[in-house]
Amino acid sequence: MTTRIQRGLSPDRDYDVLVVGGGITGAAIAYEAAARGLSVALVEKDDIGGATSAATGKLIHGGLRYLKNFEIGLVRESLAERRILSNIAPGLVEPFPIVLPEPGMLEHVGLSFYDLLSFDRNRVSDPSRRIPAHRRMKRAELQAHGLGHVKSAILYYDCLMPSPERLTLAFLRSAVAHGAELLTYARVAELLVDEGCVIGARIEDAVSGTTHDLSARMLVNATGPWAHDLLDTTRVTSGLAGPPPQVRSEGIYLVTKQLSDVMVLYVSERGHFSFAPWRGHSLIGPTETSYHGAVDDWRVSLDSVEDFLAHINETSRLPEPLGMDDVLMAYGGLRPLVESAGGDTYGASRASEFMDHARDGVGGIITAIGGKYTTARALAAKTVEHIAERLGVSLPPSRTAEAPLDACDVGILDEAIASAQHAWPDFSEATVEQLVRFYGTDYEDVLALTREQAELSEVLNADGEILAQAVFAVRSEGAIRLSDVLLRRTGLGTLGDPRDGTFERVADVVASEARWSDERCADELAAARAAVHVPASISPQFEEDASGEGLR
């Protein structure tokens, strides 16, 4: 049975844990806590899986470059979690080959150690999730991949998550399946404090326009780059925040025409970036630059895109340089780092940790920071163990490393796809495959919607996504806005605006399902288009239309 994500919290309930932040860190903590028997509420000021969690290169990786900083423990933990994620979410995490051009002795030694640290990488339930050791590439291989200009290269593997947003959703759906409740588009106006202890939060609900207080025995600040801002909402906790961070790490990615059929990693004095084949295109990134402004003021800027293009053209030696006309989509975010190493954000640690502010004299609140997709589950397990200790409760052992995420228990993935394609022959193989991969055992519930309305079987892109997915997003996956559907429940907007009527078709279906007015539908379309436009192509009128719209 499909686990439905419904927006809403129980009135007058005292929760064990209140998680603030609906990215991958918050979703993993909510799941871990709920799965072990704690009552959990999660609030998010926008949509789940947005902001920093959406600003990713889609890799689940062991952190090869962390070896440079001798963060051996972090690399080992990351490699172990890479294997765990491919087991508990096989359709959403898959092995992915990476080419490292012109390697030196350091790279050869590093990858040998990388393989050694991932000694258990092939203890997986699905043979297709096995990962080979690294090896040198032959000249003929390089030429076959269009890399004839590369003199030598190493081929190694990490994992790819084709849709990070749906992996976040799977964690949150798993939390809900264990009783967690959530409220999206709800901002924490201030933390509630009694006798030096945080006892909950005052919530401003942007959908209903109401404000109410929420009680909890422990509050987890999982707001990523906004962690300082949340602490600063209340006088008692503002001292915990300290001065605002002077620098944060900005990372952006570009989507272009496909430049290669294999991921190629480039390393320069400014950091590293890669060309990754993704959905018939190339995903290029990330940048690693310093950002000094307020978190809420950050946007992908034209200057950042142009600077990155110049760096790409200088470093990668493409046969033809890339220009702004080649960029279909530009996205990014600010990374929540445990430390920033001064202005050197590239050299900053990617370790994740939690801070119990009781050590600073304020109980009832923990800040989880530095989380990333690969290690989010491990961070959640450590955080919940500490919460149990603080609450004085005994919890059953964690099973999140073994139990498949909600709807992800598909068995051998290729067999599940073949079986589904046989059972639903009136849909293309591409449609059925992407539904099984991204929806797992819920795929039939999506296809069943087409039996209610035949027009919902309309195929909307080359990946085989269909209109029924938009309806499913509203009915069962907590989507509130059109951008939620286009960017975080489906991939319909993540390659940019196709300008072929797709956004309008989806908007009409969502408007009917959610009972929007014509005015609301037009506002949602404008906001969605603004969200996917490359900076150079956003007109002042577009910015004005998209920036001030609330939910009504």
GUPA-698587 format. One record per residue: residue in three letters; x, y, z of N, C-alpha, C, CB in turn. Coordinates in steps of 0.02 Angstrom, whole numbers, plus 50000, padded with zeros to 5 digits. Each point is the difference from the previous one (the first is absolute). Glycine has a CB too. Example, Ala and Ser with C-alpha at 12.3 -4.5 7.8 and 13.67 -1.06 7.14 Angstrom:
! residues 2
ALA506604971650390499555005950000500455006050000499054994150062SER500775011249902500425005950003499615005550037500594996849892
//
This chain:
! residues 552
MET500424994050000499585006050000500445006350000499084993750061THR500745011149898500385006249995499985003950065499775000349878THR500825001950145500035004550057499885007049975500814992550061ARG498655010549961499825006849978500325005250045498924995649953ILE501405009250017500275005650037499465005350003501204997549964GLN498555003750095499475004950010500275005750043499114991149989ARG500755014849990500245005950035499565001550060500475004749892GLY499824995550168499615001650059500284996850062499005001049928LEU500915002350128500234997650065499414999150046501115005749985SER498964990050064499464998750049499965006050048500164987349990PRO499245015350021499925005750047500144997950072499165005049923ASP501174999550113500124999150072500404993750017498935006150021ARG501484991649932500414994150013500705002050023499344993549915ASP500925003150134500695001050022500434994749966499635005050112TYR500804997149843500414995349963500654998650038499515004149892ASP500764990050097500674998550027500525004249964499644988350030VAL500305012049903500505003349959499665004549949500804990450016LEU499435015849980499795004749948500625001349956499095005450074VAL500874992649863500545001149953499835006149959500284987749995VAL500165017150003499915006049959500474999449940499685007250101GLY500024992249840500394999249939499824993649964500935006450052GLY498844994349885499774994249962500464998049944498875003450029GLY501784997849979500494997449953500184992950018500445011549980ILE500104986049990500174993050011500204998750073500384999349881THR499945005550152500194999150069499394999550045501065006249979GLY498474998550013499394999850041499584993949986500015012450001ALA499934985749934499604994249982500304993650030499645005749894ALA501024993750104500324994050028499924999650075500825000249906ILE499245005550128499925000150073499284998450019500935008550010ALA498594994349954499304998650013499854992549992499695011649962TYR500594985549985499904992849989500314995850055499995002149877GLU500634999450140500354996150052499625000450066501105002249943ALA498695003850075499655001050064499324996550000500595010950015ALA499034989949932499334996949997500054992449997499565010249943ALA500934987350019500084992749993500194996850066500345001749882ARG499935002150164500204997250065499515001750055501195000749963GLY498225001750017499455000650047499885006850031500224988550022LEU500155016649957499895006750026499465003549960501195000750040SER498425003749992499515004049964500365006049969499064996450078VAL500815004749857500415004749962499555004849960500924991549993ALA499275014950008499715004949954500575003249962499015002350077LEU500894999049859500495003549959499675006049968500634989249978VAL499705016650027499755006049967500535002649953499285002950100GLU500504999749843500445002549948499715006549972500394988249971LYS500025016950022499745006549980499815000449926500695005050089ASP499564990349871499814999749929499764992949986500845009049968ASP499424987949979499814993249983500554995250023499325004049901ILE500514989850109500504995050019500494998949942499164994450077GLY501465004349941500504998449951500225005749956499534988950001GLY500345017350019500205005749960500665003050025498805002349975ALA501335003950005500595003850022500644995949993499275006350081THR501124993049972500654996749995499944992849979500425007650088SER499064988949935499924992949982499874999049926499564998050114ALA500185007249852499904999549928500615002249961498785002050019ALA501705001350016500595002749966500574995050004499645011750028THR500294982949936500464994450006500224997649931499484996750108GLY501115000349890500244996849938499764993049992500985007150007LYS498584990650038499644993649995500454994050014499245005449919LEU501344995650111500444994450016499904997750072500835004249915ILE499184989350094500084996950066500724997349999498744997050016HIS501705006150022500714998549991500374999450067499955005949891GLY500624990750105500404999050059500445005850018499984988249973GLY500055016949984500405005850016500744998949986499165003050086LEU500994995349852500694998649980500465005850020499594992949905ARG500185013250084500445005850013500095001350075499635004849892TYR499954992250150500095000850072500654996750024498765000550014LEU501494994749946500634996750018500575005150002499594989249949LYS500355016050010500525005149998500075003450068499775001849879ASN499674998750158500015003150067500094994750055499265009149957PHE500884984750022500104994550047499384998750044501235002750001GLU498184998449969499374998750036499804992749986499635012349992ILE500784983150032499914992949985499344997450028501244998650002GLY498595003550059499384997750030499395002349960500555000350111LEU499475005949864499445002549960499944996149935500165011350050VAL500404987149918499984996249937499724993050013500995006649956ARG499244990250096499754993350015499255000150015501134996850045GLU498655008049995499295000550015499605001349936500265004450114SER499995000049843499655001649938499954993949954500415011850010LEU500134984449985499994994049958499524994750027501185002349967ALA498794997150098499534995250030499285002249987500844997150089GLU499035009549918499325002549988499814999749926500145007550099ARG500354993149857499874999249928499714993149987500945007849972ARG499354987150059499754993149992499314999350031501184995750001ILE498725007250058499364999450034499445003249959500595000250111LEU499545005649862499495003449960499824996149937500415010950045SER500084986049924499854996049940499604993850018501045004249946ASN498984993750117499604994350023499295002250019501044994450040ILE498895011149995499345002050026499615004149950500474999850115ALA499845002549831499655003849949500294998449931499745009350083PRO500214984449895500354997949939499795003649937500114989150053GLY499275013249943499795003649940500245007249999499024992749996LEU501195009850062500185007150005500755001150007498905001950051VAL501494992749957500735000550007500314994449959499915005150117GLU500524996649836500284995049955500745001349986498864998649948PRO501544996250040500715000949985500095004449938500264988850051PHE500285015149950500105005049947500745000749985498955006250036PRO501264992649900500715000449983500255007249994499884989149940ILE500735012050082500305006749998500704999549971499325003750100VAL500845000749854500655000349968500415005650032499534995449891LEU501075002950131500465005050027500585000749951499684997250121PRO500325008349840500525000849948500695001850029499105003549921GLU501414994550043500695002050015500184999150073499935008149906PRO499974986050122500144999150071500754999750013498924993950012GLY501275008550048500694999450022500074994450051500185012249978MET500394987350051500124994750049499535000750060501204999549964LEU498675006850057499575001150057499304997249988500665010350028GLU499084990749911499334997449983499994992449999499795010449933HIS500744986650041500044992649999500014997250070500625000549891VAL499785002450152500044997750069499355001250036501235002350002GLY498485003649988499375001750033499444995249982500365011850001LEU499594986449935499464995549979500124992950024499815007249900SER500814990850107500144993450028499774999850073500994998649922PHE499135006750115499795000550069499235000450004501095005750031TYR498614997849921499275000749995499684993149993500135011449947ASP500154984550009499764993149991500084996050064500295000549878LEU500275000450155500134996350062499495001950054501224999549971LEU498635006950035499525002350050499294997749985500735009950021SER499144988549916499324997649982500004992449990499765011149944PHE500594985550101500084992749995499334996349999501085001250059ASP498395001849971499354996650003499515002749949500204998050121ARG500065005449827499555003449953499534995449963500885008549988ASN499304985250005499584995549961499574995350043500875000549912ARG499055001250151499524996550042499325003149990500894997250085VAL498845001849856499375003049980499504994549982500605010449959SER498764991150048499484995149986499864999349925499515002550111ASP500645002749851499875000049928500684999949964498905006450014PRO501244988249949500664999549966500165006049955499864987750004SER499635015649969500135005749956500275006050038499094996049926ARG500915003650141500265005550041500734998850021498835002250041ARG501494992749931500704998750016500455005149965499744987750014ILE500815013950020500465005249976500694997049990499335009050059PRO500954991449880500674997249988500555004650027499574994349897ALA501035003050109500585004050019500195004649943500404990850078HIS499995014449938500225004749948500504996649954499805009850079ARG500284993049861500484997349952500205005449951499514988550012ARG501055010349955500225004549945499554998949939501194999850043MET498695005549921499614999449938500474999249940499085007050051LYS500704988949902500394999049939499875005849952499964987450016ARG500515013549940499945005549951499374999449958501245000749996ALA498594993249984499414998949959499365001950038500604990849939GLU499405007850127499425001950041499905007550001500184989850070LEU500375013849940499965007350002499735002749935500965000350080GLN499284997149865499765002349935499264998349990501164998649953ALA498644995650070499304997949993499535004650038500384988349986HIS499865014750068499605004650040500105007349980500064991950094GLY500265009249850500105006949977500535003650040498835000249963LEU501634996050068500525003050041500694998849970499284998550101GLY500755001749833500634998849966500535005050017499364994949910HIS500455011050113500505005250018500334998650068499335008249934VAL500394986850103500284998250066500544994849990498905002750058LYS501694998549969500564995449989499954993850044500715009849972SER499064991050090499934994350045499445001550049501224996949988ALA498494997850041499445001050045499884993850043499475008049919ILE500214993250138499784994750045499244999749998501035001450075LEU498704992649926499284999150006499854997250070499874998049874TYR499725005550163499784997550065499265001250007501145002250051TYR498564995350003499285000450009499825003150067499874990049928ASP499615014150070499625001950059499274998449983500835009250038CYS498704994249993499294998849985499655006549981500004990350078LEU499485009149882499605005649978499294999350028500695001149895MET499015004550124499295000150016499675004249945500184998850127PRO499484998049825499715003749944499535005550021500124989749933SER499555009450125499545005050025500105000850076499164997449908PRO501295007150113500095001150072499365001850036501165003649975GLU498425000149990499375002250030499574994150020500045010549932ARG499954984450027499594994250016500334995650054499545000249883LEU501115000250124500324996550055499825003550066500954996449925THR499065010250076499775003650060499284998350015500805009449975LEU498794990349973499304998450009499924993050028499705007649905ALA500724987750074499964993250025500154999750075500334995749887PHE500175008150135500155000450071499415003050038501225001249975LEU498505004249999499445003150035499384995650000500475011249968ARG499414985549975499434995449997500094994350050499845002849879SER500784995050130500144994850050499865002550070500874995249925ALA499295011250088499845003050065499255000150011501035007049994VAL498604995149956499275000350005499714993050010499995010349927ALA500294984850039499764993150008500084997650072500304997749881HIS500155005350157500114998250070499675005150047501074994449967GLY498495009850006499605004350043500215007250004499804990150062ALA500735011949904500215007050002499485004449964501224996550003GLU498735009750019499555004949970500425005849974499044996750077LEU500705006849872500395005649973499565005849978500854991849964LEU499465014050034499685006149978500505003749956499275000750104THR500594999649831500425003849954499735007149995500314989449936TYR500095014950034499835007149993499795002850068499654998149880ALA500755000450169499875002250069500665002350030499024992050014ARG501015014350004500625003050024500015000250076500085006849895VAL500504991950134500085000850072500135007450014500464988250015ALA499065015150016500075007150015500465001150060498865002149954GLU501104993550095500445000350057499994993450037499815012450011LEU500724986450026500034994050043499695001650067501044996049941LEU498604999350087499685000950065500474997450054498854998949949VAL501265005250103500484998550052499675000750068500965003849926ASP499184991450118499765000350069500574998050046498814997449964GLU501365007250080500534998750049500654997549967499114997550086GLY501085006049861500624998449966500004993849958500535005750091CYS498884991649894499954993949959499515001149943500284992950101VAL499915005249839499545000549942499464994750008500925004449925ILE498464997750071499444995450010499554999649938500035002650121GLY500175000649824499604999749939500145006049956499134993750061ALA500405007949896500095005449953499325003149981501044994549956ARG498985012050028499415003549974500034999649924499945007950100ILE499534989349870499994998549929499535004649964500274988150024GLU499975014949921499585004149956499854995949937500495010950045ASP498884987349946499784995749945499825004449941499574991250080ALA500835008449866499885004349942499394997949960501225001949995VAL498554992050012499424997749963499355002450033500654989949963SER499305009050102499385002150036500035007150025499854988250033GLY500755014749970500085006750027499955000450075499535004049895THR500514990250139499934999950072500684999250034498854995149987THR501165006550077500604999150042499814995850060500495011149962HIS499914984050054499854995950059500654997450031498884996849951ASP501085001350112500584997550036500014992449998499985010150075LEU500634987349918500104992849996500474997950056499825000149874SER499974994950165500404997850057500404993749983499165005050078ALA501464994649947500424994249989500514999350055499845001049876ARG500334992950140500514998850051500705001349974499254991550052MET500855007949883500655001549970499895002949931500554990850066LEU499795014749919499955003249935500674998949964499165008750041VAL500804989249896500604999049959500015005249945500004987650025ASN500525016449976500115005249950500384996849942500025009350088ALA499604989049859500294996849941499895004549939499804988450049THR500355018049960499855005049948500595001749955499165004550077GLY501384991749929500575001149955500295007050005499504991749923PRO500555011950022500305006650002499605005050042500464997749888TRP498925000550129499585004450042500064998450074499215001049904ALA501254994550115500054997950070500125006050046500454988949962HIS499985015650019500145005950040499385004450006501204999649964ASP498445001249980499415004350000499464997450046500275003349883LEU499634990150120499494997250044500185001450073499744991149915LEU500875007850103500215001350069499925007450018500804990449993ASP499285013849957499985007250012499295002850006501075000749938THR498414994950055499315002550004499795001650072499744993349899THR500625004250150499785000450070500585002450043499164990749982ARG500705013850065500535003250040500434994850036499265010050014VAL500434985150017500374995150040500484995949956499054999550082THR500734998849858500414995849956500465004049954499104991550005SER500795014949989500415004049955500734999950021499015007349976GLY501114992150088500694999550024500344993749976499685006650098LEU499934988149888500284993849976500245000749928499254993750076ALA500425010849888500155000749929500685003349989498785000849976GLY501405003850070500625003649990499925004949942500674990350045PRO499885012549931499965004649943499814996249937500855007550053PRO498804995849901499834996749937500624997649964498985007149990PRO501004987149977500584997649962500215005249948499634988150018GLN501015013149979500265005049953500044997249929500645005250093VAL499404988349900500064997149934499644993349998501115005849983ARG498564993049962499694993549988500244997549932498985002950071SER500924990749916500224997049938499434999949949500844993050063GLU499275010449881499505000149946500184994749948499785012350019GLY499744983749962500114995149947499445000549949500594992450080ILE499605008249856499495000149947500154994549950499835012450015TYR499644985749948500044994849949499665002749937500014990650087LEU500245007149856499715001949935499774993749964500745010349993VAL498694990149974499764994649956500085002449928499184995750089THR501165000349870500125001849930499844994149956500905008150034LYS499204992649902499974994349954500504994850023499645007449903GLN500254986350077500454994750023500685000749966499024992450020LEU501505007850021500695001049976500404993650003499945011650038SER499854983550002500344993650004499514994850027501135005650017ASP499024988049970499554994750023500264996750063499644998149883VAL500865005050148500274997550063500205006050042500424989249946MET499555010150120500175005650043500765001149998499004997650074VAL501205008649916500705001949998500135005050055500074997849875LEU500425000850167500175004350057500615004149984499504991750080TYR500455014949929500565004549989500205003250066499625002249881VAL501034998250131500275003050061500475005649980499904989050063SER500005016849970500435005849987500175003350066499495001749886GLU500885003850110500185003650061499385002850036501105002849948ARG498364998250015499385002850029499544994650028500095009549920GLY500114984350076499574994750025499884994749947499455008250076HIS499964988849924499854994849952499305001149973500774991850059PHE499125005749881499324999749973499984994249951499825012550013SER499584985649967499934994249956499485001449947500334992350092PHE499735003949853499484999549949499674993250011500635007649916ALA498744992450102499664993650013499424999249951500335000550122PRO499644993949842499414998849957499394999050044500734994949910TRP498745008750075499404999750041499395001549957500655003450103ARG498934991649887499375000749963500115003049930499415001450109GLY501114996249856500125002349932500335006749997499044993549965HIS501205009150090500345006450003500644999350041498895006149990SER501464999350018500585000050045499865004550060500784997949903LEU499384999650155499955003850062500715001950019498934994050039ILE501225012449965500685002450012500025003750067500215000949875GLY500254997150167500085003350064500384995650049498935006349980PRO501154996150081499765006450026500555005349999499194993850072THR500615012449938500485005150017500144999750075499605007449904GLU500894996050117500175000350072500265007050012500274987450008THR499275017350005500205006950010499725002650066500045001849876SER500255003550148499805002950063499415004749990501174999150043TYR498355000650004499425004549999499975003550067499364992649918HIS500565014050080500055004050062499345003350020501195001949970GLY498274997049994499385003550016499534995950044500125005949892ALA499274996650115499484996550037499754994049961499665010850055VAL500164983949980499784993949966499395001349957500464993250095ASP499055010449931499395001149963500105004449938499394998850107ASP501175004749890500135004449942500354996349943500065009750078TRP500174984149935500404996549950499584998049940500754995950090ARG499535005149850499704997649938500574997949953498995007750014VAL500844988049939500484998649946500055006449958499724987549997SER500885015249999500095006449965500304998949931500145005850110LEU499754999149847500304999849933500765000050005498995006049952ASP501284997950094500725000250008500284993150019499925012050035SER499724984450009500244993450021499994995149942499575002250115VAL499904998049844499954995549943500555001549949498764999050018GLU501335007449967500515001849950500714998350025499245009249959ASP500884991950106500654998350028500124992449996499935010050077PHE499564986149936500074992849997500124997749929499254998850100LEU500395004149852500104998249930500725001449979498795002549976ALA501485003150045500695001749983500484994850030499705012249994HIS500174985750067500424995050033499954993349965499855006050109ILE499544992149871499904993849963500405000149935498854998850050ASN501085006549912500345000449935500765000150008499025006249955GLU501234996750099500715000350011500284993250023499885012050029THR499734984250009500254994050033499894993649959499795005550108SER499634994049860499804993549971500214998949928499055000550077ARG501205004649890500244999449931499474996949954501164998850045LEU498245003849959499464997749955500165001949928499165001150093PRO500624994849859500125001649929499705006949982500004987749973GLU499425013950056499695006449990499815002950068499564996649886PRO500605009750127499845002950066499255000550011501075006549996LEU498744993150067499305000850019499845007350010499994988650053GLY499405013449928499775006850011499335000150035500625003749900MET499135002150115499365000650035499434996749961500405010650051ASP499644989549883499474996949960499974992450008500135009349918ASP500414987850107500014992750010499704997950067501014999649928VAL498875005250117499764998450067499234999750001501025005650050LEU498724988549963499284999050003499725001350070500104991749908MET500315007250142499785000550069500615001750043499044991849982ALA500875012450067500525001650048499684999950069500665007149917TYR499644989150128499734999750068500574999350049498934994749958GLY500925006250105500524999550050499755001650069500835002949914GLY499644998150132499825001450069500615001350042498984993149988LEU500905007850077500545001150048500084993750042499775012450003ARG500844985650006500134993950038500075001550074500574995049900PRO499125001050143500085000850071500624996450025498765001250013LEU501785002349999500634996950020500085000250076500515003249890VAL499804991650136500164999950071500525005450015499754987750006GLU500715013349949500495005350006500135002949931500544994550102SER499705011549894500115003049934500745001049984498905005550012ALA501544992850035500725000749988500175007049975500074987849974GLY499645017250060500105006949978499645001249936501105000450056GLY499255001849892499685001249935500064994049954500235012050013ASP500114982750009500114994249957499434995050008501245001750010THR498224999449954499434995650007500144993249968499245009950000TYR501204990049949500154993549969500374995550048500065005649888GLY500364997350155500394996150047499634998550064501005005049952ALA498404997850056499634998950062499774992850007499625011949996SER500324985850065499784993250012499294998949978500794999350096ARG499074994849876499324998049982499724995250052500265001649878ALA500044998250181499744995950053499335002850023501174996850036SER498404998849988499355002150027500004998550075499404997949889GLU500255006250148499994999050072499385003350029501264999550004PHE498604999050059499475003650035500295003350061499134991849958MET500575013850061500215003750059499425000550049500825006649931ASP499274990750128499515000550053500135006550037499894987350011HIS499655017349985500115006650030499925000150076499615004949894ALA500234989350134500004999650073500695001550028499084991549996ARG501445007049966500685001450022500125007650005500394989349947ASP499195014650019500055007250002499485003150048500444999949883GLY499204995650153499535002550050499285000349978500935006350043VAL498924991649896499314999949975499824992949980500085012149959GLY499464984850078499814993249985499444999649949500354996950113GLY499504997149866499424998849957500115001549927499335002650096ILE501284998949883500125001649930500674997349977499295010350011ILE500704986649930500604997249968500035002949929499964989350069THR500635012649909500115002249932500394994649962499985012250035ALA499734985449911500344995149956500255003849939499274990450040ILE501385009149948500305004349948500504996049959499855010150073GLY500264992249866500514996949957499764993949964500835004450076GLY498534994049928499754993849971500025000149924499284998750099LYS500804995449872499954999249928499634993449987501075006649978TYR498724992449960499594994249985500334993550022499535006249903THR501114993050082500334993650012499984998050074500745002349903THR499375002550142500064998350071499415002350041501225000849987ALA498235001349982499425002550037499724994750047499745007749905ARG500224986150071499714994750043500434998850061499484994749900ALA501185005250090500464998850056499965005750051500764993549924LEU499215012850051499925005750045499364999550040500665007149921ALA498804990850045499354999350033500034994850056499435003249893ALA500904991250094500044994750051500385002550061499974991349910LYS500585012350081500385002750056499585005250038501074997949937THR498585006350026499615005350032499444997150042500275007649905VAL499384987450069499444997150037500244996250061499354999249893GLU501224997550102500294996750059500115005150056500554991349926HIS499715014550055500135005250049499345002850028501085002949941ILE498434998050016499355002450023499704995250052499815005749889ALA500234987950097499734995050047500345000650068499744992349904GLU500915008750094500375000750063499775006250037500994994249949ARG498925011350015499785006250032499294999550028500745006349921LEU498834990050043499314999350023499924994650053499625003949887GLY500914992250122499974994850050499554994249981500225008650083VAL499774989849851499584994649977500434994649968499045007949982SER500724986050019500344994449969499664998449934500354995450113LEU500025004749833499724998949934500224993249972499985012449979PRO499624984649978500224993949967500595001549954498834995350006PRO501574999749976500575001249956499785002949933500614990650055SER499835013249915499855002949934500014994649946500515010950036ARG499004989449919499974995449944500035003749933499334992150071THR500815014349932499985003949938500564998249951499485009250065ALA501044987449959500534997949955499824993649962500825005450076GLU498674991149948499804993749968499325000349966500684994150084ALA498855009449946499325000249974499955004449938499564998050116PRO500164999649829499905004349941499585006050018500104990049925LEU500045015650044499575005950008499304998549974501005007649989ASP498524996350033499314998849982499914999349925499645006350102ALA500044988449876499854998549930500624998049960499055007950007CYS501534991550025500624998449964500174992650002500405011350026ASP499184984650003500144992850006499774996549936499875000550126VAL500525000549820499804997449934500364993549983499785011649964GLY500674986150080500394994049984500555001649950498994992950022ILE501135002649931500505001249948499705005049951500524988350013LEU499785017549981499695005549962499854998249928500605007950075ASP499894989349890499894998449929499424995149991501215001949978GLU498724993350068499454995349997499335003550013500774990850036ALA499235013950012499395003750015499785004249941500335000250120ILE500155002849845499845004149942499724995749944500915008150031ALA499424986249956499774995549946499304997450015501184996849976SER498695001550087499344997550019499475005449991500534992250081ALA499635013949937499525005549994499865001649926500395004750110GLN500134995149850499915001349928499564994749969501125005649995HIS498944988250027499574994749975499285000950023500984992250000ALA498935010250061499335000850028499635006149972500414994550103TRP499975010549872499695006249975500245001249929499925004950117PRO499894990849835500275000549932499755006149961500084987750000ASP499385015550024499745005749964500385006550015498894994550001PHE501615005150042500435005750013500704998549973499335003250103SER501035002049877500674998949973500464997150054499835009549918GLU500684987050059500484997250047500345005550041500194990349922ALA499935015450046500325005650035499575002550057500585003249894THR498774997550094499555002450051499984995250060499315005649912VAL500614988050074499954995150054500664999650038499154993549935GLU501415006850029500644999650034500115005850048500454993949901GLN499425012250075500125005750045499515000150058500445006549902LEU498964990950089499524999750055500234994950053499085003349921VAL501164990950057500244995050048500615002650037499564990849927ARG500895012450037500605002650032499845005450052500634997549896PHE498935007150087499895005950042499434999150050500435006849907TYR499094988750079499424999150044500004993250034499375007849927GLY501084987850051500034993450031499354996349996500865004450076THR498924992749980499394996050000499375004249993500594991850071ASP499485014949929499425004449990499865001349926500255005350110TYR500164992049845499945001849930499314998349973501214998249986GLU498494996350038499344998149974499465005150021500354987950004ASP499745015350054499525005050021500015006149954500134996050118VAL500475005549855500055005449952499654998049935501095003950051LEU499074990249924499694997849937499254999150007501074994349971ALA498695003850088499294999050010499605006549989500264990850081LEU500075014949929499665006549989499795000849927500665005050094THR499714991949861499835000649929499364996149984501215001449973ARG498604994050070499374996449989499415004550019500584989050023GLU499545015750022499485004850018499925005349946500244998150122GLN500345004449853500005005149948500514998149948499645009050082ALA500134989249859500454997549948500525005249980499084992849959GLU500755013750045500475005249980500625000350045499045006449954LEU500914990650105500575000150046500574995449977499215002750092SER500674993449856500524995749973500455003749950499244990250016GLU500625016149972500405004049953500735000250021498995006949972VAL501464991449982500715000250013500255007149988500144987949966LEU500255014750083500195007149999500725001449984499125001650082ASN501324993349920500705001349983500334993549977500055009550083ALA500584991149899500374994249972500124994750053500545007649918ASP499424994150145500094995150053499384995650009500785007950056GLY498674994049912499394996050006499545002250057500644990849953GLU499505014950078499575002350055499315001849972501005004350064ILE498494994149976499315000949977499635004850046500014988449950LEU499435013950025499605005150035499724997350066499715005049889ALA500204988550116499744997150062500455001550059499464991049934GLN501185009850054500475001350054499855006750034500874993349941ALA498885011450022499825006550029499414999250048500425005949897VAL499094990250084499424998850044500224996250062499234999849901PHE501204995250090500244996150057500395004550048500064989849927ALA500315015050046500405004650042499545004050047500875000749909VAL498565001450065499535004050041499624995550049499895008349906ARG499884986050070499584995750042500404996350055499244998649902SER501364999350081500354995450044500685002350024499394991249943GLU500895014250027500695001850016500085007050027500344992249912GLY499135010850111500045006350036500195006149958500294993350095ALA499635006449839500175005749958499485005550009500564992449916ILE499665013750094499565005750011500035004849941500164998950123ARG500445002249851500095004849946500184996449935500375008750083LEU499554994849861500174997149935500744998349997499085006549947SER501354997750082500724998650000500164993750040500235012249987ASP499374986350064500094993750037499944994049953499555005450105VAL499954995049852499874994549953500544999649946498775001250021LEU501415004549951500455000249943500734998750019499225007949946LEU500974994150115500714999850019500164994950054500055011749970ARG499464986250072500184995850057499574993750006500375010150056ARG499144988949900499654993649998500114996549934499145004550077THR500994999449871500154997449933500625003549974498774997449977GLY501455000649963500565003449968499775004649944500724990450029LEU498655011449970499725003749944500295007049992498964993450015GLY501305009550040500295006649996500745000350012498925004250035THR501394990149978500705000150020500505000349942499654993650099LEU500105006449840500425001449941499855006949972500044987749974GLY499625016450065499805006549976499284999949974501195002649972ASP498605002950001499335000649973499994997749927499755009750079PRO499904984849905499994997549931499645004749952500054988550046ARG499545016049980499635004849958499594996649946500905008250021ASP498844985949996499604996349951499294998850026501044994649956GLY498775009150095499344999250029499984995250059499555002549889THR501024994350127500004995250055499815003250066500884993649941PHE499415012150075499845003350063499265001750004501165004650004GLU498564997649940499285001749999499574993850010500255009649923ARG499934984950046499614993950008500014997750073500254996749881VAL500345003450149500064998050070499625004950044501124994749977ALA498945011750009499665005050041499244999049998500935008049979ASP498804990549962499284998949994499784994050043500025004849884VAL500374989850113499824994050038500055001350075500414992849905VAL500145010550116500095001450071499475004950025501244998049988ALA498595007049971499495004950019499334996650011500605008849936SER499244986450021499374996350007500014995850064499874999849875GLU500684996850136500064995650059500005004050065500644991949930ALA499715013950070500065004050061499485005550005501214997649998ARG498375002949951499465005049998500265007250005499254991550052TRP501235009949904500275006849997499555004549959501174995450012SER498855010950003499685005049958500435001249938499445005550101ASP500274997749848500395001749941500595004550018498974998849929GLU500925005850118500535004550021500564996250034499165009250013ARG500664986250031500524996050035500394995949949499294999650104CYS500374997549848500344995949950500505004249960498984992649992ALA500825013549989500455004449962500615001950042499025004349935ASP500864997150130500555001750044500494994150008499245007950061GLU500494986149944500424994150008500424998849937499164995050078LEU500545006149864500384999249938500575005049996498974995949943ALA500895010450075500525005149997500574998450049499135008549968ALA500694989350092500514998450050500424993949979499255004750088ALA500424990349883500364994149977500495001849944499024992750032ARG500765011449922500445002049945500605004050026499015000149922ALA500865004350125500555003950029500504995550035499245009750014ALA500514984950017500444995550037500484996149955499104999050085VAL500725000049852500424995949956500385004049948499204990850017HIS500705015849982500345004049949500735001350018498915005349973VAL501514994349976500695001950007500035007550014500394990749922PRO500055011750122499995007050021499995005049943500614996450098ALA499755002349849500035004849945499335001149967501164996649981SER498384998650025499375000449964499415002250043500444991349926ILE499695010450137499455002350042499915007549992500214990850083SER499225011249895499865007149991499795003150066499674998049881PRO500405008750127499785003250062499274998650016500835008949979GLN498744990649970499304998650012499904993150029499695007749907PHE500714987450066499964993250026500184999750073500274995749887GLU500285008050131500224999950069499465003050045501195001049962GLU498495004350016499485003150040499414995450009500375011249959ASP499444985249988499434995550004500134994350048499705002949883ALA500934994750119500144993850036500225001150072500294995149893SER499945011050123500335000850065499525001050058500945004749939GLY498504998250050499585001950056499384995950010500425011049984GLU499524983549980499384996150004499994995650061499935000249877GLY499545000250160499904995450056499534994449979500195009350083LEU499584986949965499514994749987499325002550019500864991050020ARG498695008549934499335002450017499484995849965500445011750016
//
